[in-house]
C-alpha cells in the first residue's frame, strides 16, 4: 500500500520544482541561449505539476512496495534531471541534444555530453516512473470494478 510519506514527498518536490521553474523563467534574459531558457522554465513548471499530480494520486496506486519506491525515486530524479539539463543547456549554449531550441549554439564537448546524459537519463526515468504510475492506477481500477 502506498504511504502518505511518499505522497507528501512527491508533492513537496513538485512544489519546489514548480518554484524553481518560475525562478528560471526570471533568469531567461541572463542565459546564453534565452530560447533554451524558456524551455527550461516551461519544463520546470510542467515537471513540478507532474510530481504534484503523482503525489495526489499516490494513494490510489496498486503496486508492490518495491515498484512504488522505484516509481517515486525515478519520477523525482527524472523531473529534476530534465529541468536541470535544459537549464544547463541554456547556460552553456549547447545544442546536440536539443537541436531545435539550441540552433545556432554549440557548447564544449563535456558540456554537450553532460546535457545529453542528463536528458536521456531523465527521459528514461520518467518513462519508467509514469509507466509504473499508470500501471498502478490501471490495476486499481480493475480491482475496484470487480
Buried (B, 14 or more C-beta within 10 A) or exposed (E): EBBEEBBEBBBBBBBBBBEBBEEBBEBBEEBBBBBBBBBBBBBBBBBBBBBBBBBEBBEBBBBEEEBBBBBBBBBBBBBBBBBBBBBBBBBBBBBBBBEEBBEEBEBEEEBBBBBBEBBBBBBEBBEBBBEBBEBBBEEBEEEEEE
